[in-house]
Amino acid sequence: MVSMSAWRVNDVVAYDLMRAAATRLTAMLLSWVDADPEGSASATEEVAQLRHDVLTVDGYDRAAVAALALRIDERIESLARGSR
């Protein structure tokens, strides 16, 4: 007997988009570390927190995934505008 997953197709897409955005944000933060190694402690801590948040979000909780994705997107926007 084949078991059915609790994930709907659109949940998987939302989760994958959130992970892709997290990867983009990580790259942005690490480029900040490369540019300013001495002042990069906060970026390193932010990368660690982001990794924790992505790995611990309940992938079956669409609202939690959406909230994390929104937070990641907002941070990407702020970094793109030049604010650290």
Buried (B, 14 or more C-beta within 10 A) or exposed (E): EEEEEEBEEEBEEBBEBBBEBBEBBBEBBBEBBEEEEEEBEEBBEBBEEBEEBBEEBEBEEBEBBBEBBEBBBEBBEEBEEEEE
